[in-house]
Amino acid sequence: MRKKIFLAFLSLLLIFVSGSLISSKYIVDATEGLQKLLQMHKIDDMSKALSLSIRTVQTDLFSLRTPVSRDLDTIINNVREMEGLVNKCYSCHHKEWLVKKFNRMSEGIRLYKGALSLYVTSSANTPRMERLGIEATQMGEALMERVEEVSSLASTRFSQVTEESLGRIKNVRLILLGTLALTFLIGVFAAIHITRALMAPLGVFTEGTRKIASGNLGHTVPSEGMTEFKELAEYFNKMSMELKIAHEEQESTNRELNNEINERKQAEEEKNRLMDQLVHARKLEAIGTLSGGIAHEFNNLLQVIQGCADLMDITIDSDSAARKHLSTIITTAHRGGDLTKRLLAFSRKVDGESRVMDLNTKLGQVFVILQQTLPRNIDIELHLSPVPATIAADPSGIEQLLLNMALNAKDAMPDGGRLRLSTRLVEIDECKLDGVPGSADTCILLEIADNGCGMDEETRALIFDPFFTTKEVGAGTGLGLSVTYGLVNAYGGYIECESAPGRGTTFSIFFPQAREDVAERLPRDRQLTFNDVTGGRVLIADDEHGIVESAATVLQSMGYEVVTASTGEEAIEICKKDRIDLIALDLGMPGMGGISCLDAISTLSEPKPKAIITTGYGLDDAGRNDILKKAERILQKPYRLTEFISAVREALLKK
């Protein structure tokens, strides 16, 4: 571009200088022509003056020696003036042909002067004077012709020089006009070309800037053919790429920040969720502990009632009117025992045997029961995983859990609906468990879903609380979901609920997947052999007097020798002094409990007494397994006296 601009201005300068030089040449020539015109004009004036002088001399010559003749000095002065005019022309620089003319004129004047001199001095001889006068006149006429010739030549030359000068002046005007026109045209052409050469790259840069401004970062412009703009194009492209890289880095940083923010939000939400779960779990644990303690005390009372009722059942005649009331007492005590078992299940003290089981098989069995018991307007769907859904749990507890959930779903669909039971294996990342015993990467998801009335958030937060129910008074105990919660936790699982008013409810229960080798670690009762034999010395240790009295009475009636104690310390002292074949220990006696008492008795000398543990508390698998290593049998209060007698007989018959 700079080269083009330089060439354009150089062309303009050359044209202008050329026009100026040519014009100057023509102006110089015109000036010389004007000088020649002045010379020709002087020559013409001189010719006219000579012509006038010659005519004056001629006139004076013819009037000489007449009354009208002039003074001779006047004639001489006129002749001298002619010589002066010719001599004056020699002072100017004339061309050769003009000098020759002047020489002839000068020679003619000289001859004319000589003729005049002879004529003037020939006054004595008249003929000769006339002859000399005629000769002088002829010389004057010849001189006149020469002067007129010079004048004519001067006039002709004057006209030629004038035309030449006018032509040169016209040429100068044309040259100047041509120079100006050519300069203008070249200037316009150069301006258009330069403007196009400038606007094309500027348009490219403008379009590139517009694209970058619209978000097309990294847009580049072609640098080929840019000449002076090539460096600018390269820097423009470099800037665009740097903007793109910077934008991508910023976007990457923003994505990382957003991901980090989302992760922190998720972590915070997970933390809040876990905190809510922890608070809820602690609340339920506290309620469970309270429920377990209440159940224990309540079981002791029920055991007294149950024992006394069993004794009355033995002593009252079968046709007695009191037997009807006695049957009501026994039935009520049994219902009370079921209620305390549910309380103990909520407190996670499940009294049952866990083993490896296929949840799909149990779901199939419960599905048949539900088809026979639920109303016809409820459609039941069963979707089982294609592989066995093995978990470690008590089958009866799982059955109770499924029935509780199904009955709750039925109550939520009084006008009918759809109940869906499904199992599937999920990855450990999808599980809501802290640890998955028996499997490193999977767990079992059990889903119970209905399209019933649903629950609001406030109700959903209370569904696992014991004795909370939305049913009418007398229609439920409020322990169904509490027992379910306790069972799930006892089996190492986790339960969550999703529900909204009018959108149904879905319970999701996560169980650890169990392998077959887990079964080897689960507790098993030792095999028993029964023989119809009786007799033996039995120690009954319980802090409830009614329980001790009823158990001692029935054993004594069957031929057993019975010793009683109300504390663990008292039972140890009795065992130290007397031989005891079997000891029935209450697990929750004040002071030294049943396990501590059993440990102390096991250190005594042989033969060691066999043991039966009775308890109003619930036991989990670990506690049950530990006790069965030291005792022959565990009886859950309230129990029937017939069950107690059977346990005593079986324990004494074991080898």
N, C-alpha and C positions, 0 to 999 in steps of 0.2 A: 504494500500500500504506500509506504513512504517513497518507494521508487517511482510509482505511478504519479504521485503528487509532485515529486521532484521533476520528472520528465514533463509534466503538464506545465509547471511554472517555467521550466527552462525553455520549452517551446514558445510560450508566451513572450518570454524575454528576448529570445532570438528573433521572433517575428517583429517585436517592437523595435529592437535594435536595428534589424535589417531595414525596416521601413524608415526608421529615423535616419540611417546612413544614406539610403537612397534619396530620401527627401532632402537631406542636407546637401547631397551632391547636386541635385536638381536646383536647390536654392542657390548654391554657389555658382552654378552655371548661369542661373537667371540673373544673379548679381553681376557676373562678368558681362552678361548681355546688356544689362542696364548701363554698366560703365562704357561699353561699346556704344550704346545709344547716346550717352553723353558726349563721347568723342565724335560720333557721327553728327550729333547736334552742333558741336563746336565747329566741326569741319564745314557743316552747312552754313553756320553763321559766318565763318571765315570766308567761305565761297561767296556768300551774299555781300559781305563787306568788300571783298576783292572786286566782285562784279560792280558794286557801286563805285568803288574807287576808280576802276578802269573806265567806267562810263563817265565819271566826273572828269577824269584826265582827258578822255576823248573829247568831251564837250569843251573843256578848257582849251584843248589843242585846236579845235576848229574855230574857237572864238579869239584865238591869240591874235594880237595886233588889230583887234577891233575895239570899238568903244566899250563893248560889254565884256571884254576879256578880263580875266582875273589876273591877279598879281602872279608873277612867275614863281614866287616863293610858295604860293598856294599849290601850284602844280607839283613843285618839287616835294612839298610836304605830303601830298597825296601819294606820290610815287614811293616815298620813304615809308609811308604807312603801309602800302602794299608789301614792301620788303619786310616790314616788321611783322605783318600778319603771317607771311610765309615762314619766316624764321621762328615765329612762335609755335607754329605747327611742328617744327622739328623737335621742340622741347618735349613733345608727347611721344609715347611709344606706340608707333603705328606699324602695321604689317608692311611687308616688303613692297607689295604692289602699290600701297598708298604712298609709301616713301618715294617710289619711282614717280608717281604722279606729282608729288610735291617738288621733286627735283626738276621735272619738266616745267612746272609752274615757276619755280625759282629761276630756271634758265630763261623762260619766256619773259619774266619781269626784268631780268638783267638785260636781255636784248631790247625789250620795250623801253627800258630806261636809256639804253645807249641810243636808240632811235630818237627818242625824245630829246636827248642831249644834242644830237646832231641837228635835229630840226630847229631847236631853240637857237643854236649858235650859227645857223646858216642864213642870216638875214641879208647878206650882200648879194647873193645869187638867188634870184627869184625862182627860176626853173628848178634849180637844185633844191631849193627850200620846199617847193611844191612836191617834188619827188620824194624828199625825205619825209614830208608830212604824210604823203600817201603811204609810204613804207611804215611810218610809225603807226598810222591808223590801222594798216593791215596787221601789224604785229599786235596792236591792242585788240583787234578782232580775234586774232589767233589765241591771244592770251585769254580773251573772254571765253572762247570755245573751251579752252583747257579748264578754266575755272568752272564753267557750266558742266563740263564732263565730270570734274571732281564732285561738283554739287549733286549731279545726277547719280553718280556712283554712291555718294554719301546717302542720298535719299533712298536709293534702292537698298543699299546695305542697312540703312535705318529701318526700312520696312521688314527686311529679312530678320534682322536681329530682334525687332519687336515681335514678329510672329514666333521666332524661336523662343524668346523669353516668355511670351504668353503660353506657348506649348509646354515649356518647362514648368511654368506655374500651374498649368492645368494638370500636368503629370504629377506634380507634387501633391495637388489636391486629391487626385485619384489614388495616388500611393498612400496618402494619409487615410483617406476613406477606406481603401482596401485593407490597410494595416489595422485600422480600428475594427472593421467588419470581421476580418479574419481573427483578430484577437478576441473579439466578442464571441464568435462562433467556437473557437477553440476553448475559450473560457467556459462557455455554456456546456460544451461537450465534456470538458474536464470536470466541471461541477456535477453534471449528471452522472458521469462515470464514477467520480469519487463518492458522490452521495449513495449511489447504488452499492459501491464497494464497501461503504461504511454501514448502510442500512441492512444489507443482507446478514452480515455477522451479528449486528445489533439485534435483528429480528430473531436470529437463532438463539442468542443469549437471553432475550426477553422471553421467548417461548420456553426455554430451559428453566429460567427462573420461575415462570408461572407453574410449570409442572412440579418443580421442587416445592413451591409454596402450597400446591394442592395435595402434597403428601407423597409424590413420586420421588422419594429420595433415592439417590444413586443414578439419576438420569444424567447422561453424558451428551455432549455436543461434539460433532465431528470437527477434528482439528486439521484435517487435510485441506489444503487450498486456502487456509486462513492467512497465510503470510505473516503480517505483523500481529494478527490476532491469534496466532497459533499458541503463543506462550500464555495469553489470557485464557484460551480454551483449555489448555492443559491444566492451569491452575483452577479454572472453573470445575472441570471434571474431578480434579483432586479434592476440591472443596465438597462437591456433591457426594463423592464416595466416603469422605470422612464424616459428612453429616449422616449418611446412611449407616455407617459403622457405629457412630455415636448413638444414633437412634435405636439401632438394634441392641447395642449394649444397654441403653436406658430401658428398652422394652424388656430385655432379659433381666435386668436388675429389678424392674417393676414386677415382673412375673415372680421372681424369687421372693421379693418382698411380699407380694400378694399370697404366694404359697406359704411363706413363713407366717403371715398374719392369719391365713386360714388355718394353718396347722396350730397356731397358738389359740385361735378361737375354738377349734375342735378340741384341743387339749384342755382349754378352760371349760368348754361345755362338758367334756368327758369327766373333768375333775369335779365340776358341779354335780354331774349325774352320779358319779361315784360317791360324792359327799352326801347327796340325797339318799342314795342307797345305803350308805353307811349309817346315816342318822335313822333311816327307816329300819334297817336291820338291827341297830342297837335298841331302838324302841321296841321292835318285835321281840328281840332277845330278852329285854327287861320284862315285857309282858309274858313271854314264854317262861322265864324263870319264876315269875309270880304265879303263872298258871300251873307250872309244875309243882310248886310248893302247895298251892291250894289243892291240886289233884291228889297229892300225897296224903294230906290231912283228910281230904274227903274220902279217899280210898280206905283209910283206916276206919273211918266211921261206917262206911259201907260194909267193910269186912266184919265189924262187930254185928251189924244188922244181919248180914248174910249168914254169919256163923250161928247166931241165936236162932235165926229162922230155920237153918238146917237142923239144929238140935230139936226145935219144936216139931219139925217135920218127922223126926224119928220117933218122938214120944207121943204125938197126937194120933188118935185113931183115924183111920182113913174115912170113916163115916161121920166124923165130928164136923159140926157146923163151923168151927174155927179154922178148918183146913182151907176154906175158900179165902178167908182173910189172909191166911199164911201164904197162900199162893200169890196173892196180890203183893205182899211184902217182898217175896223172893223176886217176882217180876220187876218190881220197882227198883230193887237193889241192883238187878242186872242192867236195867236201863241207866241207872246212875253210873255203873261201871263203864258202860259204853261211852257215856258223856266224858268221864275222866280220861278214858283212852284217847278221845279226840283232843282233849286239852294237852295230854302228853305228846300226842303226835305233833301239835302245833309247836310245842317247846322242843321239837327235834329229838325227843326221847322215844324213838320208835322201838317198840318191842316186836321184832320180827327178824327173820333170817334173810340176809341179802345173798343173792347168788347171781351168776351170769345168766341172763335171760334175753330172749328175743322180743323186743318191744312190738315188732310187727305181729308176732303170734298172739300176744296179749291183746293188741288192738283188734285183731280178728275175732277173738272170743268176746270181747266187750261189744263189738259191732253187732254180733248176733243177739246179745242181751238187749241192747238199745233198740234194735228193730222190733223186739217183742214188747218192750215196755213204754217207749216214747209214743206220743200221739201220731196218728196216721198223717196229719197235715205237716209233719216235719220230715223233710227229706234228709237222709243221712248219706254223706259221701265219704268214701274211704280211699285214701291215696297213700300207698305204702312205698317205701324205698325199694329199689330193685335188689338190694343186698340186705342181709340180716342187720337189724338195728340192735346190736348187742349192748346192753347196759348192765351194771351191777346194782341190783335192787331187789326188794322183797316183792314177789309177784302179787301177793294180796294187797300190799300197799299201793302198787301201781294200779291195780284194779279199782281200789277205793278212790284213788286220785282221778282216774278216768270217769268213773261214775259221778263223782262230785262235780266235775267240770261239765259233764253232759246234762246233769239235772239243772245246774245253773243256767246253761244255754236254753233249756226247755222253758224255764221260768221267764227268760228274756224274750221268748217268742210265743206269747199266748195265742196269737192268731195263726200260728204256723210259720214255717220258714225253712232255712237250709242250715244243717250242721255239717261241718267238714272236719274230718280227722285225717291228719297226714303226718308222715315221717319222712325225713331225708337226712342224708349225711352232708355236713357243711364243713368248710375248712376252719382251722383253729382261729384264723383271723376274724371270722364271722361270729365266733362263739363269744358269749359274755362271761366266760369262766376264767378265773385267775390261773388255774392249772387243770390239766386234763389227765387224771390218772388212767393208766392202761392204754393210752393212745397218745402219740406225739403230735399228730397233725389234724385229727378230725374229731367231731363230736356229733351227737344225735340231736336233731331238732324235731320236737313234737309240737304240732300246731293244732289247736282246737279253736275253730272260727265259726261264728254264727252271724246272721244278718238281722239280729233282733233290734231292740230299742236302743241299745248302746248306753253309755254312761258319760256323765260330764267329768271334768277334771277333778272336782272336789270329791265326788263319789269314788273315782278310780284310785285316789290316794288313800282310801280307807278300806278297800275291799279285803286286804289281808289281815286287818285287825280282828282279833277274836271277838265274837258276839256282835259284830257289826253286820246288819242285814237291812235290805231295802224291802223285805217282805212284810206282810201284815203280822201283827202280834199273834204268836202261836203258830205261824206258818213255817218257822225255821229257827234254828239256834244261832246262826251267824258264825258257825265253826267250819263250814264246808271249805271255803277258800283258805281259811287259816290252817286247817289240817293239810290241805294241798301244799301250801307254802312250806310247812314243816317237813312234809315228806320229800319234797323236791330238794330242800337243803340237806336233809339227812342222807340223800343219795348223791350228794356232791354236785347237784345241778343248780340251775338259775332259772327264774321265771319272770317274765315281763308281760305287760298288758297294753294293748293298743285299742282305744275305743273312743267313740264320739257319738253324741246323741243322734239317733236316726241312721247311723252308719254301721251298726253292729259292733261286735267285739272279737278280738283275736288274742288268744293266749299263746305265747311262744315259750316253750320249756326246753332248755338246753341240758342234755345229760352227757357226761363223759362217755365216750365209746369204750367198751370193755373188750379185752381179748380173752380168749379161752383160758389162758394161764392165770387170769385174775381169780378164777373160781377156786384155785388151790389155796388162795390166801383168805377166802371168806370163812367165817366160823361155821362149824358143823357140830351138832350134838352127838355125843358118843352113843353108840348103839346099846340098848338096854335089853336085859333078859328078865322076864317076869316068872316068878314061881309062886304058887299059892302057899306061902308060909307067913306066919305072923310072929310077933314077939320082939322085944328089944327095949332098951332104955333110951328114951327120947328126952332131949332138953329143948324146951320152947323158950326163946328169948325175944320179948317184944315189950315195948313201953306201953302198949294199949292193953289194959287189963281184960277188957271184953274179948279181944282176939285170943289172948292166952287161955282164958277160961273156956271158951267154946272149943278150941283145938284140943286142949287137955282132956276135956270131958269126952269128946268123941274117940280119942285115942285110948283112953282108959277103958271105955266101954268095949273096945275091940281087943283088950288084953295087953296093951302096951303100958310099960312103966314110965310115968311122965314126971319130969322135974321142970320147974319154971324159973325164969329170971326176967327182971325188968330192965337190966342194963348189960352192956358188954362186959364190964368189969366183974359183975356178979356171975355171969356165965363162965368166965375164965376160972374163977375160984371154984365153981362147982366141978368143972372138968379136971381140975388139979386134984380134987379130993375123991371123986367117984368116977367109976367107969361109965362113959357115955358112948352109946352106939351111933346115935344120930343127933345132930343139933339143927333146929330150925331157927334161923337168925333173921331178924328184921334188918333191912339194909340201912334204914334211917333212924336208928335209935339215938337219943341224945347222948352226949359224951363220946365214948368209944363206939363207932358205928359197926355195922355188921361185918364189913371187909376187914377192918383192923382187928376185930375180935376173932375172925376166922384165921387171920395170919398168926395171931398169938397162940391160938389153940393148935395150929399145925406144927408148932415148935415143941409141943409136949411129947412125952415118951409114947411109944407104941402100946397098944393099937390106937391110932388116931380116929376120932369120930368122923363119920360121914356128915355131909352138910347139905341143907336146903336153904336157899335164900328167898325170903319173901320181901316184896317191896311195893310201895304205893307210887314210886317214881317210875318213869319210863327209862329204858336203857337203849343206847345205840348199839351198833354191831360191835364196836371195840370194847365197850364196857361189858356187854353180854359175854363176849369171847373171853375176857380176862376173868370174869366170875366163874365161868364154866370150867376153867382150868383148876379151880379150887373147890367148887361145889358140884353136887350131882344134878341139881335141878334149880330152876328159877321159877317162882310162882308170882304172878302179877295180881296184886289186890285190885278189887275184891274177888276172891276165888271161892268156889263151893267147897264144903268140907269133904265131899266125896273126892274132889280133885286133890285136896290136901292129903287125904288118907292114901290115895293111889300113889302120890309122889313119895310118901314115907315108905310104903311097901317096896316101890321100885328101887329106892336108894338103898334100903337095907338088904335087898336081894342082889345088889351088884357086887361083883367080886373084885 
